[in-house]
Structures are given as structure tokens and as C-alpha cells.
Amino acid sequence: MSPLRWVTRRLVAADRRIRHDLRMTVDVLTDRGSRPAVLYLLALAAAGLSFLLFLTGESGTPDSLEFGLLISSFGVVLYMSLRQAGMAPRRGR
């Protein structure tokens, strides 16, 4: 097998793998069943990043970026809580 053919096959295989991984990622992100987990992980990541930035900061007080990350984390959790509460079954119906 020539080196050019070998490289071409490797590139085609890598392209197929990347397309498959992207398709699976989009499927997970758009799946209604996994949406709460993805959004809670997003909130956890934002809060964790805010905490890490605060620990590595030198001012001793939170700056606007850290505060914004905390507010966005709170907003995502509040959104998910309200959304889940709206989907709960009603008693007596």
C-alpha cells in the first residue's frame, strides 16, 4: 500500500469518526431526557469556574466575571427547577 493511500484512508476514517462524534453530541444535547442533566452540569461548571477564579484572584473580592458566572449558574438551576415543577403531575386530576 502506498503511503499516500494509507494517509488518505486515515483521513477519511478520522472524518467519519468526527462526524459520528458530532452527531452523537448533538443527539445528547437535544434529547429531552438528558436535557436536565446537561443543564445541571452547565450550572455546576459555571459555579465551579467562578469559585476557581475567586481562589486564583488576588483582590479578595469577587469581580464582575465571577459574579456573572454565579448569577448564570443560579439562573440555570432556577430555570430547571421551575421547568420541572411545571411538568409535575397534578393531584386530583
C-alpha positions as CSV (number, residue, x, y, z in Angstrom):
1,M,0.0,0.0,0.0
2,S,1.4,3.3,-0.9
3,P,1.9,6.0,1.8
4,L,-0.5,8.3,0.0
5,R,-3.3,5.8,0.0
6,W,-2.6,5.0,3.7
7,V,-2.8,8.7,4.6
8,T,-5.9,9.1,2.6
9,R,-7.6,6.2,4.3
10,R,-6.6,7.5,7.7
11,L,-8.0,11.0,6.9
12,V,-11.3,9.5,5.7
13,A,-11.6,7.4,8.8
14,A,-10.9,10.3,11.0
15,D,-13.5,12.4,9.2
16,R,-16.1,9.7,9.6
17,R,-15.3,9.4,13.3
18,I,-15.5,13.2,13.9
19,R,-18.9,13.4,12.1
20,H,-20.2,10.5,14.2
21,D,-19.0,12.1,17.4
22,L,-20.6,15.4,16.5
23,R,-23.8,13.7,15.6
24,M,-23.9,11.8,18.9
25,T,-23.1,15.1,20.8
26,V,-25.9,16.9,19.2
27,D,-28.2,14.0,19.9
28,V,-27.3,14.0,23.6
29,L,-27.7,17.8,23.8
30,T,-31.1,17.9,22.1
31,D,-32.5,14.8,23.8
32,R,-35.4,15.8,26.2
33,G,-34.4,13.1,28.6
34,S,-30.8,14.2,29.0
35,R,-31.6,18.0,29.0
36,P,-31.8,18.3,32.8
37,A,-28.5,16.6,33.4
38,V,-26.8,18.7,30.7
39,L,-28.2,21.9,32.2
40,Y,-27.3,21.0,35.7
41,L,-23.8,20.1,34.6
42,L,-23.6,23.5,32.9
43,A,-24.7,25.2,36.1
44,L,-22.1,23.2,38.1
45,A,-19.4,24.1,35.7
46,A,-20.2,27.8,35.8
47,A,-20.3,27.8,39.6
48,G,-17.0,25.8,39.8
49,L,-15.3,28.1,37.3
50,S,-16.4,31.1,39.4
51,F,-15.0,29.5,42.5
52,L,-11.7,28.7,40.9
53,L,-11.4,32.2,39.5
54,F,-12.1,33.6,43.0
55,L,-9.4,31.3,44.6
56,T,-6.8,32.3,42.0
57,G,-7.8,36.0,42.1
58,E,-5.6,38.4,44.1
59,S,-8.2,41.0,45.0
60,G,-10.0,39.0,47.7
61,T,-13.4,40.1,46.5
62,P,-15.4,38.7,43.6
63,D,-15.2,40.7,40.3
64,S,-17.9,41.1,37.7
65,L,-17.0,37.9,35.8
66,E,-17.1,35.7,39.0
67,F,-20.4,37.3,40.0
68,G,-21.8,36.8,36.5
69,L,-20.9,33.2,36.5
70,L,-22.6,32.7,39.9
71,I,-25.8,34.5,38.7
72,S,-25.8,32.4,35.5
73,S,-25.4,29.2,37.5
74,F,-28.3,30.3,39.8
75,G,-30.4,31.2,36.7
76,V,-29.9,27.8,35.1
77,V,-30.8,26.0,38.3
78,L,-33.9,28.2,38.8
79,Y,-35.0,27.6,35.2
80,M,-34.7,23.9,35.6
81,S,-36.5,23.9,38.9
82,L,-39.4,25.9,37.5
83,R,-39.5,23.7,34.4
84,Q,-39.5,20.5,36.4
85,A,-42.2,21.9,38.7
86,G,-44.4,22.8,35.8
87,M,-44.1,19.2,34.4
88,A,-45.2,17.6,37.7
89,P,-48.4,15.6,37.7
90,R,-51.3,17.4,39.4
91,R,-53.3,15.9,42.3
92,G,-56.9,15.2,41.8
93,R,-56.9,15.4,38.0
